[in-house]
Amino acid sequence: MSKPSGNGTHGKEHRGLGERVEHIGSSAQELLTEARDTVSDLRKTLDLTARMERHPYAMLAAAAAVGYVLGGGLFTSATARLVRLGIKVAAFPLIKNELFNLAESSLSGFGASSGSEASGSTEPSSETGSSGA
Amino acid sequence: MDATQQLQQKAREVQEKLGPQLDEAKKNLSDFNTRFTSFVRARPGVCLLGALAFGFIVGRIASRH
């Protein structure tokens, strides 16, 4: 009397457990497939290889910058110094023309003064000679 | 002699002295650039990871100071 009922419940339990295991297995498979798709989509979106082909130095600099930030170097005095230097370098093209104009004017002024000295060289020497005597 | 002429003469002399050396340096730099970019293109993952590691180490050093 008790045997069939016991076997029946065990069979149902086994069947239920098997179904659950199958369900978990299929869910895991789906999850794996989705993860693979996501990774391939991410790869396509980032397209690191092609980017490395096109801009190798920029990509290396970007990777180094990411590593620098991950290493905790963002809020440091070295970063502040670097940022200040970067601002100066970025501002240089803006003030380059002004610097060239300044240099040209100073050079032309120097040339004019040396020319005038060369043309009137006899007078000052006589003056200095008289003052020295 | 005028000062500008003297300056020009000096500049010409410096150019004559440094010209070949500059050309050589330019050629060497161009060769290095070609080799480096071909290396990076051949091994992009390694180079990216290397740059990341380098930046991480520099960041660690900077955060300690």
N, CA and C atoms of all chains as a GROMACS GRO file, in nm:
protein
  594
    1MET      N    1   0.083  -0.122   0.000
    1MET     CA    2   0.000   0.000   0.000
    1MET      C    3   0.085   0.126   0.000
    2SER      N    4   0.181   0.122   0.090
    2SER     CA    5   0.263   0.244   0.102
    2SER      C    6   0.369   0.252  -0.007
    3LYS      N    7   0.408   0.139  -0.061
    3LYS     CA    8   0.516   0.139  -0.161
    3LYS      C    9   0.485   0.220  -0.287
    4PRO      N   10   0.367   0.192  -0.352
    4PRO     CA   11   0.340   0.266  -0.477
    4PRO      C   12   0.335   0.417  -0.457
    5SER      N   13   0.267   0.457  -0.343
    5SER     CA   14   0.256   0.601  -0.322
    5SER      C   15   0.394   0.664  -0.303
    6GLY      N   16   0.481   0.592  -0.228
    6GLY     CA   17   0.616   0.645  -0.205
    6GLY      C   18   0.694   0.654  -0.334
    7ASN      N   19   0.688   0.547  -0.416
    7ASN     CA   20   0.759   0.551  -0.543
    7ASN      C   21   0.707   0.661  -0.634
    8GLY      N   22   0.576   0.678  -0.632
    8GLY     CA   23   0.515   0.781  -0.718
    8GLY      C   24   0.561   0.920  -0.682
    9THR      N   25   0.562   0.948  -0.552
    9THR     CA   26   0.608   1.083  -0.513
    9THR      C   27   0.754   1.104  -0.546
   10HIS      N   28   0.834   0.997  -0.524
   10HIS     CA   29   0.976   1.010  -0.558
   10HIS      C   30   0.994   1.036  -0.706
   11GLY      N   31   0.915   0.965  -0.790
   11GLY     CA   32   0.924   0.985  -0.935
   11GLY      C   33   0.888   1.126  -0.975
   12LYS      N   34   0.779   1.177  -0.911
   12LYS     CA   35   0.739   1.315  -0.942
   12LYS      C   36   0.848   1.413  -0.903
   13GLU      N   37   0.907   1.387  -0.782
   13GLU     CA   38   1.014   1.477  -0.734
   13GLU      C   39   1.133   1.476  -0.830
   14HIS      N   40   1.166   1.349  -0.874
   14HIS     CA   41   1.280   1.337  -0.966
   14HIS      C   42   1.252   1.412  -1.095
   15ARG      N   43   1.125   1.393  -1.144
   15ARG     CA   44   1.091   1.460  -1.269
   15ARG      C   45   1.098   1.612  -1.252
   16GLY      N   46   1.045   1.658  -1.137
   16GLY     CA   47   1.047   1.803  -1.111
   16GLY      C   48   1.188   1.856  -1.101
   17LEU      N   49   1.272   1.781  -1.034
   17LEU     CA   50   1.413   1.823  -1.019
   17LEU      C   51   1.484   1.826  -1.153
   18GLY      N   52   1.457   1.721  -1.233
   18GLY     CA   53   1.518   1.716  -1.367
   18GLY      C   54   1.475   1.834  -1.452
   19GLU      N   55   1.344   1.865  -1.445
   19GLU     CA   56   1.296   1.981  -1.522
   19GLU      C   57   1.363   2.109  -1.477
   20ARG      N   58   1.376   2.121  -1.344
   20ARG     CA   59   1.441   2.242  -1.291
   20ARG      C   60   1.585   2.253  -1.338
   21VAL      N   61   1.655   2.138  -1.333
   21VAL     CA   62   1.795   2.139  -1.377
   21VAL      C   63   1.804   2.176  -1.524
   22GLU      N   64   1.711   2.118  -1.603
   22GLU     CA   65   1.710   2.152  -1.746
   22GLU      C   66   1.683   2.300  -1.768
   23HIS      N   67   1.586   2.353  -1.689
   23HIS     CA   68   1.551   2.494  -1.700
   23HIS      C   69   1.670   2.582  -1.664
   24ILE      N   70   1.736   2.543  -1.554
   24ILE     CA   71   1.854   2.622  -1.511
   24ILE      C   72   1.962   2.616  -1.618
   25GLY      N   73   1.980   2.495  -1.673
   25GLY     CA   74   2.081   2.479  -1.778
   25GLY      C   75   2.051   2.565  -1.899
   26SER      N   76   1.923   2.565  -1.941
   26SER     CA   77   1.888   2.647  -2.059
   26SER      C   78   1.901   2.795  -2.028
   27SER      N   79   1.865   2.832  -1.902
   27SER     CA   80   1.880   2.974  -1.865
   27SER      C   81   2.026   3.016  -1.867
   28ALA      N   82   2.111   2.927  -1.815
   28ALA     CA   83   2.254   2.957  -1.816
   28ALA      C   84   2.306   2.970  -1.958
   29GLN      N   85   2.256   2.882  -2.045
   29GLN     CA   86   2.298   2.887  -2.187
   29GLN      C   87   2.256   3.019  -2.250
   30GLU      N   88   2.130   3.058  -2.222
   30GLU     CA   89   2.081   3.186  -2.276
   30GLU      C   90   2.164   3.302  -2.225
   31LEU      N   91   2.195   3.297  -2.094
   31LEU     CA   92   2.274   3.404  -2.033
   31LEU      C   93   2.412   3.413  -2.099
   32LEU      N   94   2.470   3.296  -2.122
   32LEU     CA   95   2.604   3.291  -2.184
   32LEU      C   96   2.598   3.349  -2.325
   33THR      N   97   2.493   3.309  -2.399
   33THR     CA   98   2.479   3.360  -2.536
   33THR      C   99   2.462   3.512  -2.536
   34GLU      N  100   2.378   3.560  -2.443
   34GLU     CA  101   2.355   3.705  -2.434
   34GLU      C  102   2.484   3.778  -2.399
   35ALA      N  103   2.559   3.720  -2.305
   35ALA     CA  104   2.686   3.783  -2.266
   35ALA      C  105   2.782   3.789  -2.384
   36ARG      N  106   2.787   3.678  -2.459
   36ARG     CA  107   2.875   3.677  -2.576
   36ARG      C  108   2.833   3.782  -2.678
   37ASP      N  109   2.699   3.791  -2.700
   37ASP     CA  110   2.649   3.891  -2.795
   37ASP      C  111   2.685   4.032  -2.748
   38THR      N  112   2.667   4.053  -2.616
   38THR     CA  113   2.697   4.187  -2.562
   38THR      C  114   2.844   4.222  -2.581
   39VAL      N  115   2.930   4.123  -2.554
   39VAL     CA  116   3.074   4.147  -2.568
   39VAL      C  117   3.109   4.176  -2.714
   40SER      N  118   3.048   4.099  -2.805
   40SER     CA  119   3.079   4.123  -2.948
   40SER      C  120   3.024   4.258  -2.993
   41ASP      N  121   2.904   4.295  -2.941
   41ASP     CA  122   2.850   4.428  -2.973
   41ASP      C  123   2.942   4.539  -2.922
   42LEU      N  124   2.989   4.519  -2.798
   42LEU     CA  125   3.080   4.618  -2.739
   42LEU      C  126   3.208   4.630  -2.821
   43ARG      N  127   3.257   4.514  -2.864
   43ARG     CA  128   3.379   4.515  -2.946
   43ARG      C  129   3.355   4.590  -3.077
   44LYS      N  130   3.237   4.563  -3.136
   44LYS     CA  131   3.206   4.631  -3.263
   44LYS      C  132   3.194   4.781  -3.240
   45THR      N  133   3.128   4.818  -3.127
   45THR     CA  134   3.108   4.960  -3.100
   45THR      C  135   3.242   5.030  -3.074
   46LEU      N  136   3.322   4.971  -2.987
   46LEU     CA  137   3.451   5.034  -2.955
   46LEU      C  138   3.548   5.024  -3.073
   47ASP      N  139   3.550   4.908  -3.135
   47ASP     CA  140   3.635   4.884  -3.252
   47ASP      C  141   3.780   4.925  -3.224
   48LEU      N  142   3.833   4.867  -3.115
   48LEU     CA  143   3.965   4.908  -3.068
   48LEU      C  144   4.074   4.883  -3.171
   49THR      N  145   4.063   4.770  -3.241
   49THR     CA  146   4.168   4.736  -3.337
   49THR      C  147   4.177   4.841  -3.448
   50ALA      N  148   4.059   4.877  -3.502
   50ALA     CA  149   4.059   4.977  -3.610
   50ALA      C  150   4.105   5.113  -3.559
   51ARG      N  151   4.063   5.144  -3.437
   51ARG     CA  152   4.106   5.272  -3.380
   51ARG      C  153   4.258   5.275  -3.360
   52MET      N  154   4.311   5.161  -3.315
   52MET     CA  155   4.456   5.151  -3.299
   52MET      C  156   4.527   5.164  -3.433
   53GLU      N  157   4.463   5.112  -3.538
   53GLU     CA  158   4.522   5.124  -3.672
   53GLU      C  159   4.528   5.270  -3.715
   54ARG      N  160   4.418   5.341  -3.684
   54ARG     CA  161   4.408   5.479  -3.733
   54ARG      C  162   4.490   5.576  -3.647
   55HIS      N  163   4.472   5.567  -3.513
   55HIS     CA  164   4.540   5.663  -3.424
   55HIS      C  165   4.614   5.587  -3.314
   56PRO      N  166   4.730   5.531  -3.344
   56PRO     CA  167   4.800   5.451  -3.242
   56PRO      C  168   4.847   5.534  -3.122
   57TYR      N  169   4.902   5.651  -3.147
   57TYR     CA  170   4.955   5.732  -3.036
   57TYR      C  171   4.842   5.783  -2.947
   58ALA      N  172   4.734   5.827  -3.009
   58ALA     CA  173   4.622   5.879  -2.930
   58ALA      C  174   4.561   5.769  -2.843
   59MET      N  175   4.550   5.648  -2.899
   59MET     CA  176   4.492   5.538  -2.822
   59MET      C  177   4.583   5.500  -2.705
   60LEU      N  178   4.714   5.499  -2.730
   60LEU     CA  179   4.807   5.466  -2.622
   60LEU      C  180   4.801   5.574  -2.513
   61ALA      N  181   4.792   5.699  -2.555
   61ALA     CA  182   4.783   5.808  -2.458
   61ALA      C  183   4.653   5.797  -2.377
   62ALA      N  184   4.545   5.761  -2.445
   62ALA     CA  185   4.416   5.746  -2.376
   62ALA      C  186   4.423   5.631  -2.275
   63ALA      N  187   4.485   5.521  -2.316
   63ALA     CA  188   4.499   5.407  -2.224
   63ALA      C  189   4.584   5.444  -2.104
   64ALA      N  190   4.692   5.516  -2.129
   64ALA     CA  191   4.778   5.558  -2.019
   64ALA      C  192   4.704   5.654  -1.926
   65ALA      N  193   4.620   5.740  -1.983
   65ALA     CA  194   4.542   5.834  -1.901
   65ALA      C  195   4.441   5.759  -1.815
   66VAL      N  196   4.378   5.659  -1.874
   66VAL     CA  197   4.282   5.578  -1.797
   66VAL      C  198   4.355   5.506  -1.683
   67GLY      N  199   4.472   5.452  -1.713
   67GLY     CA  200   4.551   5.386  -1.610
   67GLY      C  201   4.594   5.483  -1.501
   68TYR      N  202   4.628   5.604  -1.541
   68TYR     CA  203   4.669   5.708  -1.445
   68TYR      C  204   4.555   5.740  -1.349
   69VAL      N  205   4.435   5.753  -1.406
   69VAL     CA  206   4.318   5.784  -1.322
   69VAL      C  207   4.287   5.665  -1.231
   70LEU      N  208   4.295   5.544  -1.286
   70LEU     CA  209   4.268   5.424  -1.205
   70LEU      C  210   4.373   5.408  -1.094
   71GLY      N  211   4.494   5.452  -1.122
   71GLY     CA  212   4.600   5.443  -1.022
   71GLY      C  213   4.588   5.547  -0.912
   72GLY      N  214   4.491   5.636  -0.922
   72GLY     CA  215   4.467   5.733  -0.817
   72GLY      C  216   4.548   5.859  -0.831
   73GLY      N  217   4.592   5.889  -0.951
   73GLY     CA  218   4.675   6.007  -0.969
   73GLY      C  219   4.597   6.130  -1.012
   74LEU      N  220   4.464   6.124  -1.004
   74LEU     CA  221   4.384   6.234  -1.060
   74LEU      C  222   4.396   6.360  -0.976
   75PHE      N  223   4.367   6.348  -0.845
   75PHE     CA  224   4.366   6.467  -0.759
   75PHE      C  225   4.500   6.478  -0.685
   76THR      N  226   4.605   6.502  -0.759
   76THR     CA  227   4.737   6.517  -0.699
   76THR      C  228   4.802   6.645  -0.750
   77SER      N  229   4.912   6.682  -0.683
   77SER     CA  230   4.981   6.805  -0.724
   77SER      C  231   5.046   6.787  -0.862
   78ALA      N  232   5.088   6.664  -0.890
   78ALA     CA  233   5.150   6.637  -1.022
   78ALA      C  234   5.048   6.661  -1.133
   79THR      N  235   4.924   6.620  -1.111
   79THR     CA  236   4.819   6.642  -1.210
   79THR      C  237   4.792   6.791  -1.227
   80ALA      N  238   4.791   6.863  -1.115
   80ALA     CA  239   4.768   7.008  -1.123
   80ALA      C  240   4.878   7.074  -1.205
   81ARG      N  241   5.004   7.029  -1.180
   81ARG     CA  242   5.117   7.084  -1.256
   81ARG      C  243   5.103   7.053  -1.405
   82LEU      N  244   5.063   6.928  -1.432
   82LEU     CA  245   5.045   6.886  -1.572
   82LEU      C  246   4.937   6.968  -1.640
   83VAL      N  247   4.828   6.991  -1.568
   83VAL     CA  248   4.716   7.068  -1.626
   83VAL      C  249   4.761   7.210  -1.655
   84ARG      N  250   4.838   7.268  -1.559
   84ARG     CA  251   4.888   7.405  -1.581
   84ARG      C  252   4.978   7.411  -1.704
   85LEU      N  253   5.067   7.309  -1.715
   85LEU     CA  254   5.156   7.303  -1.832
   85LEU      C  255   5.076   7.288  -1.961
   86GLY      N  256   4.972   7.205  -1.955
   86GLY     CA  257   4.888   7.185  -2.073
   86GLY      C  258   4.818   7.312  -2.115
   87ILE      N  259   4.771   7.389  -2.015
   87ILE     CA  260   4.705   7.517  -2.046
   87ILE      C  261   4.804   7.612  -2.113
   88LYS      N  262   4.928   7.613  -2.061
   88LYS     CA  263   5.030   7.701  -2.119
   88LYS      C  264   5.059   7.661  -2.264
   89VAL      N  265   5.074   7.530  -2.286
   89VAL     CA  266   5.103   7.482  -2.422
   89VAL      C  267   4.987   7.512  -2.515
   90ALA      N  268   4.864   7.496  -2.463
   90ALA     CA  269   4.746   7.522  -2.546
   90ALA      C  270   4.733   7.671  -2.577
   91ALA      N  271   4.779   7.755  -2.482
   91ALA     CA  272   4.766   7.899  -2.504
   91ALA      C  273   4.877   7.954  -2.592
   92PHE      N  274   4.983   7.876  -2.611
   92PHE     CA  275   5.098   7.927  -2.688
   92PHE      C  276   5.062   7.969  -2.831
   93PRO      N  277   4.984   7.887  -2.907
   93PRO     CA  278   4.949   7.932  -3.043
   93PRO      C  279   4.872   8.062  -3.044
   94LEU      N  280   4.796   8.089  -2.938
   94LEU     CA  281   4.718   8.213  -2.933
   94LEU      C  282   4.809   8.335  -2.918
   95ILE      N  283   4.916   8.319  -2.837
   95ILE     CA  284   5.003   8.435  -2.814
   95ILE      C  285   5.126   8.434  -2.904
   96LYS      N  286   5.133   8.333  -2.995
   96LYS     CA  287   5.252   8.321  -3.080
   96LYS      C  288   5.268   8.444  -3.170
   97ASN      N  289   5.159   8.486  -3.231
   97ASN     CA  290   5.166   8.601  -3.322
   97ASN      C  291   5.212   8.726  -3.247
   98GLU      N  292   5.158   8.742  -3.126
   98GLU     CA  293   5.198   8.859  -3.046
   98GLU      C  294   5.347   8.854  -3.016
   99LEU      N  295   5.395   8.734  -2.982
   99LEU     CA  296   5.538   8.719  -2.952
   99LEU      C  297   5.624   8.750  -3.075
  100PHE      N  298   5.580   8.701  -3.191
  100PHE     CA  299   5.655   8.728  -3.314
  100PHE      C  300   5.658   8.877  -3.344
  101ASN      N  301   5.545   8.943  -3.327
  101ASN     CA  302   5.540   9.088  -3.351
  101ASN      C  303   5.636   9.162  -3.258
  102LEU      N  304   5.635   9.118  -3.132
  102LEU     CA  305   5.722   9.180  -3.031
  102LEU      C  306   5.868   9.160  -3.068
  103ALA      N  307   5.902   9.037  -3.109
  103ALA     CA  308   6.041   9.007  -3.145
  103ALA      C  309   6.083   9.087  -3.267
  104GLU      N  310   5.994   9.097  -3.366
  104GLU     CA  311   6.026   9.173  -3.487
  104GLU      C  312   6.050   9.320  -3.455
  105SER      N  313   5.962   9.375  -3.372
  105SER     CA  314   5.975   9.518  -3.340
  105SER      C  315   6.104   9.542  -3.262
  106SER      N  316   6.136   9.450  -3.171
  106SER     CA  317   6.259   9.469  -3.093
  106SER      C  318   6.382   9.454  -3.182
  107LEU      N  319   6.377   9.358  -3.276
  107LEU     CA  320   6.491   9.339  -3.367
  107LEU      C  321   6.508   9.458  -3.459
  108SER      N  322   6.397   9.511  -3.510
  108SER     CA  323   6.406   9.627  -3.599
  108SER      C  324   6.456   9.748  -3.522
  109GLY      N  325   6.413   9.760  -3.397
  109GLY     CA  326   6.461   9.869  -3.312
  109GLY      C  327   6.610   9.857  -3.287
  110PHE      N  328   6.654   9.732  -3.263
  110PHE     CA  329   6.796   9.707  -3.240
  110PHE      C  330   6.879   9.740  -3.365
  111GLY      N  331   6.824   9.700  -3.483
  111GLY     CA  332   6.892   9.727  -3.609
  111GLY      C  333   6.902   9.876  -3.636
  112ALA      N  334   6.794   9.950  -3.609
  112ALA     CA  335   6.792  10.094  -3.632
  112ALA      C  336   6.891  10.164  -3.540
  113SER      N  337   6.893  10.121  -3.413
  113SER     CA  338   6.985  10.186  -3.318
  113SER      C  339   7.130  10.158  -3.354
  114SER      N  340   7.160  10.035  -3.399
  114SER     CA  341   7.298  10.004  -3.437
  114SER      C  342   7.337  10.077  -3.565
  115GLY      N  343   7.239  10.097  -3.656
  115GLY     CA  344   7.265  10.171  -3.780
  115GLY      C  345   7.296  10.317  -3.751
  116SER      N  346   7.219  10.375  -3.660
  116SER     CA  347   7.243  10.515  -3.625
  116SER      C  348   7.377  10.531  -3.556
  117GLU      N  349   7.413  10.431  -3.476
  117GLU     CA  350   7.544  10.437  -3.409
  117GLU      C  351   7.656  10.430  -3.512
  118ALA      N  352   7.634  10.344  -3.615
  118ALA     CA  353   7.738  10.328  -3.718
  118ALA      C  354   7.753  10.456  -3.799
  119SER      N  355   7.639  10.522  -3.830
  119SER     CA  356   7.645  10.643  -3.913
  119SER      C  357   7.707  10.759  -3.836
  120GLY      N  358   7.674  10.773  -3.711
  120GLY     CA  359   7.730  10.886  -3.633
  120GLY      C  360   7.837  10.840  -3.538
  121SER      N  361   7.926  10.758  -3.585
  121SER     CA  362   8.026  10.700  -3.494
  121SER      C  363   8.140  10.798  -3.463
  122THR      N  364   8.162  10.898  -3.550
  122THR     CA  365   8.275  10.988  -3.528
  122THR      C  366   8.246  11.085  -3.414
  123GLU      N  367   8.118  11.134  -3.410
  123GLU     CA  368   8.084  11.234  -3.309
  123GLU      C  369   8.093  11.182  -3.166
  124PRO      N  370   8.031  11.067  -3.140
  124PRO     CA  371   8.038  11.019  -3.002
  124PRO      C  372   8.180  10.989  -2.956
  125SER      N  373   8.264  10.940  -3.050
  125SER     CA  374   8.400  10.907  -3.010
  125SER      C  375   8.478  11.034  -2.973
  126SER      N  376   8.450  11.142  -3.054
  126SER     CA  377   8.518  11.267  -3.024
  126SER      C  378   8.470  11.324  -2.891
  127GLU      N  379   8.332  11.302  -2.870
  127GLU     CA  380   8.276  11.350  -2.744
  127GLU      C  381   8.338  11.278  -2.626
  128THR      N  382   8.346  11.145  -2.643
  128THR     CA  383   8.402  11.068  -2.532
  128THR      C  384   8.549  11.102  -2.511
  129GLY      N  385   8.615  11.128  -2.626
  129GLY     CA  386   8.757  11.164  -2.614
  129GLY      C  387   8.774  11.296  -2.540
  130SER      N  388   8.683  11.393  -2.571
  130SER     CA  389   8.693  11.522  -2.505
  130SER      C  390   8.658  11.512  -2.358
  131SER      N  391   8.550  11.426  -2.333
  131SER     CA  392   8.509  11.413  -2.192
  131SER      C  393   8.616  11.341  -2.112
  132GLY      N  394   8.682  11.244  -2.181
  132GLY     CA  395   8.785  11.169  -2.110
  132GLY      C  396   8.906  11.258  -2.082
  133ALA      N  397   8.936  11.352  -2.175
  133ALA     CA  398   9.049  11.441  -2.155
  133ALA      C  399   9.011  11.551  -2.060
  134MET      N  400   8.001   9.605  -4.057
  134MET     CA  401   7.891   9.518  -4.102
  134MET      C  402   7.766   9.543  -4.017
  135ASP      N  403   7.652   9.537  -4.081
  135ASP     CA  404   7.528   9.563  -4.011
  135ASP      C  405   7.495   9.448  -3.915
  136ALA      N  406   7.420   9.482  -3.810
  136ALA     CA  407   7.389   9.379  -3.710
  136ALA      C  408   7.300   9.270  -3.767
  137THR      N  409   7.205   9.311  -3.852
  137THR     CA  410   7.117   9.211  -3.914
  137THR      C  411   7.194   9.118  -4.006
  138GLN      N  412   7.293   9.177  -4.078
  138GLN     CA  413   7.377   9.094  -4.165
  138GLN      C  414   7.460   8.995  -4.083
  139GLN      N  415   7.510   9.046  -3.970
  139GLN     CA  416   7.586   8.956  -3.881
  139GLN      C  417   7.498   8.842  -3.832
  140LEU      N  418   7.376   8.879  -3.795
  140LEU     CA  419   7.282   8.776  -3.747
  140LEU      C  420   7.252   8.674  -3.855
  141GLN      N  421   7.233   8.726  -3.977
  141GLN     CA  422   7.205   8.636  -4.089
  141GLN      C  423   7.323   8.542  -4.116
  142GLN      N  424   7.442   8.601  -4.108
  142GLN     CA  425   7.563   8.521  -4.128
  142GLN      C  426   7.572   8.410  -4.023
  143LYS      N  427   7.545   8.448  -3.899
  143LYS     CA  428   7.550   8.351  -3.789
  143LYS      C  429   7.447   8.241  -3.812
  144ALA      N  430   7.326   8.283  -3.850
  144ALA     CA  431   7.218   8.186  -3.873
  144ALA      C  432   7.256   8.091  -3.985
  145ARG      N  433   7.319   8.146  -4.091
  145ARG     CA  434   7.361   8.061  -4.203
  145ARG      C  435   7.466   7.959  -4.158
  146GLU      N  436   7.560   8.007  -4.077
  146GLU     CA  437   7.664   7.917  -4.027
  146GLU      C  438   7.605   7.804  -3.942
  147VAL      N  439   7.514   7.844  -3.855
  147VAL     CA  440   7.449   7.745  -3.767
  147VAL      C  441   7.371   7.645  -3.850
  148GLN      N  442   7.303   7.697  -3.953
  148GLN     CA  443   7.226   7.608  -4.040
  148GLN      C  444   7.316   7.511  -4.115
  149GLU      N  445   7.431   7.563  -4.162
  149GLU     CA  446   7.525   7.475  -4.232
  149GLU      C  447   7.581   7.368  -4.140
  150LYS      N  448   7.604   7.408  -4.013
  150LYS     CA  449   7.658   7.311  -3.918
  150LYS      C  450   7.555   7.206  -3.880
  151LEU      N  451   7.436   7.255  -3.848
  151LEU     CA  452   7.334   7.165  -3.792
  151LEU      C  453   7.246   7.098  -3.897
  152GLY      N  454   7.251   7.146  -4.019
  152GLY     CA  455   7.163   7.092  -4.123
  152GLY      C  456   7.172   6.942  -4.141
  153PRO      N  457   7.294   6.889  -4.167
  153PRO     CA  458   7.305   6.744  -4.186
  153PRO      C  459   7.263   6.664  -4.063
  154GLN      N  460   7.300   6.717  -3.944
  154GLN     CA  461   7.261   6.646  -3.822
  154GLN      C  462   7.110   6.644  -3.804
  155LEU      N  463   7.048   6.755  -3.838
  155LEU     CA  464   6.901   6.761  -3.828
  155LEU      C  465   6.836   6.663  -3.925
  156ASP      N  466   6.892   6.657  -4.046
  156ASP     CA  467   6.838   6.563  -4.145
  156ASP      C  468   6.849   6.419  -4.097
  157GLU      N  469   6.966   6.389  -4.038
  157GLU     CA  470   6.990   6.254  -3.986
  157GLU      C  471   6.891   6.222  -3.874
  158ALA      N  472   6.873   6.319  -3.783
  158ALA     CA  473   6.781   6.300  -3.672
  158ALA      C  474   6.639   6.281  -3.722
  159LYS      N  475   6.604   6.358  -3.825
  159LYS     CA  476   6.469   6.347  -3.883
  159LYS      C  477   6.446   6.208  -3.942
  160LYS      N  478   6.549   6.160  -4.011
  160LYS     CA  479   6.539   6.028  -4.072
  160LYS      C  480   6.526   5.918  -3.967
  161ASN      N  481   6.608   5.930  -3.860
  161ASN     CA  482   6.602   5.832  -3.752
  161ASN      C  483   6.466   5.832  -3.684
  162LEU      N  484   6.415   5.952  -3.662
  162LEU     CA  485   6.285   5.965  -3.597
  162LEU      C  486   6.174   5.906  -3.684
  163SER      N  487   6.185   5.928  -3.813
  163SER     CA  488   6.085   5.874  -3.905
  163SER      C  489   6.089   5.721  -3.906
  164ASP      N  490   6.212   5.665  -3.904
  164ASP     CA  491   6.227   5.519  -3.899
  164ASP      C  492   6.165   5.463  -3.771
  165PHE      N  493   6.196   5.530  -3.660
  165PHE     CA  494   6.144   5.485  -3.531
  165PHE      C  495   5.991   5.490  -3.531
  166ASN      N  496   5.937   5.597  -3.586
  166ASN     CA  497   5.791   5.612  -3.591
  166ASN      C  498   5.728   5.498  -3.672
  167THR      N  499   5.790   5.467  -3.785
  167THR     CA  500   5.737   5.360  -3.870
  167THR      C  501   5.741   5.226  -3.797
  168ARG      N  502   5.855   5.198  -3.732
  168ARG     CA  503   5.868   5.070  -3.662
  168ARG      C  504   5.770   5.062  -3.545
  169PHE      N  505   5.758   5.172  -3.471
  169PHE     CA  506   5.671   5.173  -3.353
  169PHE      C  507   5.524   5.156  -3.393
  170THR      N  508   5.481   5.229  -3.494
  170THR     CA  509   5.341   5.219  -3.535
  170THR      C  510   5.309   5.080  -3.591
  171SER      N  511   5.406   5.020  -3.662
  171SER     CA  512   5.381   4.885  -3.714
  171SER      C  513   5.375   4.785  -3.599
  172PHE      N  514   5.458   4.805  -3.497
  172PHE     CA  515   5.454   4.718  -3.379
  172PHE      C  516   5.319   4.730  -3.308
  173VAL      N  517   5.274   4.854  -3.292
  173VAL     CA  518   5.147   4.877  -3.222
  173VAL      C  519   5.031   4.818  -3.301
  174ARG      N  520   5.038   4.830  -3.434
  174ARG     CA  521   4.930   4.777  -3.517
  174ARG      C  522   4.931   4.624  -3.517
  175ALA      N  523   5.049   4.566  -3.502
  175ALA     CA  524   5.057   4.420  -3.500
  175ALA      C  525   5.008   4.363  -3.368
  176ARG      N  526   5.032   4.435  -3.256
  176ARG     CA  527   4.991   4.387  -3.123
  176ARG      C  528   4.914   4.496  -3.049
  177PRO      N  529   4.790   4.523  -3.090
  177PRO     CA  530   4.716   4.634  -3.028
  177PRO      C  531   4.679   4.608  -2.882
  178GLY      N  532   4.638   4.485  -2.852
  178GLY     CA  533   4.596   4.453  -2.716
  178GLY      C  534   4.709   4.464  -2.617
  179VAL      N  535   4.823   4.409  -2.655
  179VAL     CA  536   4.940   4.413  -2.567
  179VAL      C  537   4.981   4.558  -2.541
  180CYS      N  538   4.982   4.636  -2.646
  180CYS     CA  539   5.025   4.776  -2.632
  180CYS      C  540   4.927   4.855  -2.547
  181LEU      N  541   4.797   4.829  -2.566
  181LEU     CA  542   4.697   4.900  -2.486
  181LEU      C  543   4.710   4.863  -2.339
  182LEU      N  544   4.727   4.733  -2.313
  182LEU     CA  545   4.742   4.689  -2.174
  182LEU      C  546   4.870   4.744  -2.113
  183GLY      N  547   4.974   4.748  -2.193
  183GLY     CA  548   5.101   4.804  -2.145
  183GLY      C  549   5.087   4.951  -2.110
  184ALA      N  550   5.019   5.026  -2.197
  184ALA     CA  551   4.998   5.168  -2.170
  184ALA      C  552   4.912   5.188  -2.046
  185LEU      N  553   4.811   5.102  -2.032
  185LEU     CA  554   4.724   5.109  -1.914
  185LEU      C  555   4.805   5.083  -1.787
  186ALA      N  556   4.888   4.980  -1.792
  186ALA     CA  557   4.970   4.946  -1.676
  186ALA      C  558   5.069   5.057  -1.644
  187PHE      N  559   5.127   5.114  -1.749
  187PHE     CA  560   5.222   5.224  -1.730
  187PHE      C  561   5.153   5.344  -1.663
  188GLY      N  562   5.034   5.378  -1.713
  188GLY     CA  563   4.960   5.488  -1.654
  188GLY      C  564   4.921   5.459  -1.510
  189PHE      N  565   4.884   5.335  -1.484
  189PHE     CA  566   4.845   5.296  -1.348
  189PHE      C  567   4.963   5.314  -1.252
  190ILE      N  568   5.080   5.269  -1.295
  190ILE     CA  569   5.200   5.279  -1.209
  190ILE      C  570   5.235   5.426  -1.185
  191VAL      N  571   5.229   5.504  -1.292
  191VAL     CA  572   5.260   5.648  -1.276
  191VAL      C  573   5.159   5.714  -1.184
  192GLY      N  574   5.032   5.676  -1.197
  192GLY     CA  575   4.928   5.729  -1.110
  192GLY      C  576   4.951   5.690  -0.966
  193ARG      N  577   4.995   5.565  -0.943
  193ARG     CA  578   5.024   5.521  -0.806
  193ARG      C  579   5.138   5.602  -0.747
  194ILE      N  580   5.242   5.622  -0.829
  194ILE     CA  581   5.358   5.698  -0.781
  194ILE      C  582   5.318   5.842  -0.751
  195ALA      N  583   5.236   5.900  -0.840
  195ALA     CA  584   5.194   6.039  -0.820
  195ALA      C  585   5.106   6.052  -0.698
  196SER      N  586   5.024   5.950  -0.670
  196SER     CA  587   4.934   5.960  -0.554
  196SER      C  588   5.011   5.946  -0.423
  197ARG      N  589   5.127   5.884  -0.426
  197ARG     CA  590   5.206   5.868  -0.302
  197ARG      C  591   5.278   5.998  -0.267
  198HIS      N  592   5.316   6.075  -0.368
  198HIS     CA  593   5.391   6.199  -0.342
  198HIS      C  594   5.297   6.311  -0.302
   0.00000   0.00000   0.00000
